[in-house]
Amino acid sequence: MTSFKRKAEAITATNDPKKPKKDSSLTSFFGAPKPADALGTTSNGDSAADTPVIKFDKEKWVASLKPEQKALLKLEIDTLDLSWLAHLKDDLTNPSFLELKRFLQKEIDMGKKIFPPMEEVYSWSRHTPLHKVRAVIIGQDPYHNHNQAHGLCFSVRPPTPAPPSLKNMYIALRNDYPDFQAPPNKGGLLTPWAEQGVLMLNTALTVRAHEAGSHSGKGWEVFTQKVIDTVVKVRTRGVVFLAWGMPAAKRCTKITGSRHLVLKSVHPSPFNNDEETKTAANADEFDSDENAGEFDGEDDADAIEALEELARSSQPEAK
């Protein structure tokens, strides 16, 4: 299989590019979470005091909904993490989103099999609360076969082996980091990455079984754009966005300025064998000092350096 490596396009303000620091170890960033230390600092660099108090009365909001809205939004009410719900609640009652929910209900009523399972559509929000987001990997639509999609882009549940796109990611990582080891048993469970602050978001959150792209253009893209916009607006510490493929790149066109960083490249699909996939290693081509006010490489596990350490991190555990 062809290996992929291409210099990425970056959207960031730089006047005097410098190489990010290489001497700090951030292997815990994508690894399994560790208990907080005596000072209340978690393994991903956030202190206990960094966890915000969410000023949102969920019960009051639910009570304000009309009966049809409550019925259509039951999944969001029950499974969307509160940190996200507080910021996205108005988007959920938007006519276009309610129409999307009517479409999904019609699919279910017609006996259509939908992936991921409904209870996992918003698992990305629970694995990666808003205040924990440090990097965003943007996919397209979910895997459309059994025991694959579970709400995190590119990730699959064991014992399902890593699909071709994820295998290509592993190959690219191994090319940049010879010591990289893929998950055991040819697996592709990436929940440890999500739990350490990597928001793994598809642009469409559902798909009809065995019909790729069947729920694209139905309204999910508007909602997931709001998710990305919320990260850009709310996360005062810089976030790295990895946009693989044109649909993902379009989601990042409004991200400007020096706070956040966008790395764009071809989607790691096997159909892109003649192209090169951008991985974490080339993050050192971009300046982190420009973002010193947001990226704290000493205390906040600088997102750029964390991405560079992706291949050296603890690997997803088969569960």
N, C-alpha and C positions, 0 to 999 in steps of 0.2 A: 504494500500500500504506500502511496506517495506520502512523504512527510510534508508538513506545512509550516512555513515560517515566513511572515511578511511584515515589513515595517508598518506599524499601525499609524492611522491618522489620529491626531490628538487635538482636542479642543481645550485649550488652556492658555492663559496669558503668561508668556515667558519672555524676559528681556535678557537674562544671562543664564542660560540653561546650565544646570549642574547635575552631576550624578547623585542620586539618592544614596544615603548611607548604606553600607553593606555590612557593618560590624555588629548590628543589633540582631538578636535572634527572635524571630516572631513565629516560631514553629507552632505555637499553641493557637494561632489565629484561626486556622482551618481545622484544628484537631478537636478531639472530644473536650467538652467543657470541663473545667477544673473548679474545685470549691474556691470560694473567696478566701483571700489570705486574712491575716489578723487585722490589716488596715482596711478591709472591706473592698479590696480591689479584685475584680474577677479576671479570669484568664484572658479575656478579650480586651482588657485594658480599661474597661469602664469601672468606676467605683460605684459602690452601692448608692452613694449620694446622687449619682448621675441618673438613676432611674426616676423619671418624672412622675409627679402626681397628676393623674389624668382628671381634668376638671370636666367631666362629661357624665351626665345623669342618664344612663342607658334606659332605666325603667321609665323615666319621664318621656324620653324620646319614643320608646316603643308605644307608650300609651297615647302619644299624639298621632300615631299612624292610623290611617283608615283601614277598615277590615281587609280590603283587597290587598293593600300594601303589606299588612302584617302577614298575610298568607303567602304572597309572592316573595317576601324578604325573610321568611323563616330561616333559611339556610344562613343568610348573612347575620341575622340576629343571634343564631345559636353558635356559629363557628368562626366568624370573623373576629380576630383578636381586637380587644378593646382599644389598644393603642392606635390601630388603623381605623376602626369604626368611628372613633371620635372625630377624625379628620375627613372621613369619606361619607358620613351619614347623609349629607345633602345630595351627594351624587347618587346614592342608592334610590332616592325618591324622584330622581330625574325621570321624565317620561321615557327617554330612550333606554334607560336601564330597566325600567319596569317592563318595557316592551321586550327586551332581551329575556327577562325572567318568564314572560308569557310564552315566548318561543321555546324556552327550555322545558317549561311545563307541558307544552304541547308535544314535544319530542318524547317526554316520559309517558304521557297519556297514550301515545301511539305505539308504545312498547319498544322504543329505540333504546339501545344500550349506549350509555354515555360514560366516557372516561374523562378525568379520574372519577372514582366513586364520589358521590355528592359530598360526603362528609370530609373529603380531602381536597375539594376544590380550593379552599382557602388555607390549606396547611402551611403555605408560605408565610402567611401572616402570623401564625402561632409559633413557627420555628424561628422567625426573625421579626420580633416586634419592631415597630418604627424607630424607637430610640436606640436600637442595637445595630441599625443598618450601617455598614462600612463600605460595602461593595455591592454592586448590582449586576447580575448576569441576566441578560435579556434573551429569552428564547422566542419561539414562534407559537405553534400550537402543541398541545400535549401529545405524547405517544398514543397511538390509537389501537393497540393490541392489549390483550388481557395481561394483568399483573405487571404493568409497566408504569403508567402515569400515576403519581400520587401527590400531585400539587406542587412539585418543585421541578423547574425546567431541567432537562437532561438527566435527571435522577430516576432510577428504577429500583423497585423493591426486590430483594432476594427471594427466591433463587434465580430470578430473571437475569441473564447475563447482560453486560453493558451493550446497548445498541450501537450501531455503526458510528453515529455522530459522537457519542461519548468515547468510543474507542479512538476516534481520531483526535479527540482532546487529549487522551492519554499519550498518544504517539507524539503529538506536538510538545507536550510537557516533558516527555522522556528525551526528546531531541535537545531541549533547552537545559534539562537537568538530568544527566545520566543516572543519578541515584534515585530518580523517581520510581516508585513502585505503585502500580495500580491496585485497587482494592482486591482482597482475596477472592478466590473462586470466580474470577472473571466478572466480578460484581460491579454494580454502579450506584450503590446507595450513597447519596451525597448529603444526608441530613446533618452530619457533623459540620460541614461547611456552613449550612444555613444557620445552625445554632450558634455559630461564632460570628454572625453578622453579615453573611453573604446572602442577600436577597435574590432568590432564584425564581424569576418571574417570566412566565410566558405572556405573549401579547394577547393570545386568546386562552381562556382558562378551561375550556371544555372542548370535547370533540366527539363526534359520533363514532362508535366502534367501527374500525377498519375503513374509515373514510377520512383520510387526512385533509385538514383544512375545512371540514364540513361546518364548523361553527365560527369560522373566520368571517368577518364582515357583518356579523349579527349584533354587534354592540360591545363586545368584550374590549375591543381596541380602545374605545373611548374611556372605559373604566380603568384599564391598566395604564393608560396615559395619565389619568388622574393620580394613580398610585405613584408613578414616576415623578410627576410634578410635585406631589406631596413630599417625597424624599428630598427633592431639590430645594424646596421651600423650608422645610422643617429642620433638616439636618444641618446644623451650623458647623459641624466638623466635616471636612471634605470627604466626599464619597467618590469612588472610582466606578464608572459605568462601563461594562464590557458589552458592546453591541455587535453581535455576530449575525450578519445577514442584513439585507436591505430593510425588511420590516422592523427589525430591532433598531437599526440606525435611524429610521424615521422617528422613532420614539424619543430620540435624544437631540433632535434638531434645535430645541429651545434652550438647551443647557449651555450657557455662556458664562464668561467671567473666569476668575481664577480659583474659585472655591472648590469646584468639582472638576473631575477629569473624565473625559470620554475616550475610550479606546475602541476603534471600529475596525472590523475585519470581515472576511467572508465567513459564512456559516460553516461549521465543521461537518457538514453533510458529506457522505461519500461521493455525491454527485459533483462536488467541488474539488475533485482530485487535482485539477490543473491549477488550482489556486493555493494560497498559503494562509493558514490559520494563525491569527495573532494569539500568543499566549502571554503569560505573566512576565517572562524573562525580559521583554523589551520595555517594561515599565521604567527601567533605569535610563531610558532615553529622554524621559520627561522630568522636568524640574519639580521637586517637592518643596524647595525652600521658598518658592513664590507663595506657597500655601501654608507657610509656617504658622500663621494664626489659627488655621483650622486643623492641619495635620500636626500633631504633636508626636514626633518620632520617638521621644523618650518615654512618654507616659500614655500615649493613646494608640499605640500600635499602628503607626502611619500606614494608611491604606495602600499606598503605592508599594511600600516595602513589603507589606503583608502579601500582596499579590505576587511579588517576586519570590516569596517563600512558599508559595502554594505547593510546589512539587516536593518540598522538603518537609512538609507538614505531616501530621498524623493522618493516616488514610481512613476513609469511611469504614466503619465496622459493619460486618454482616450481622444482621439481627434477625 
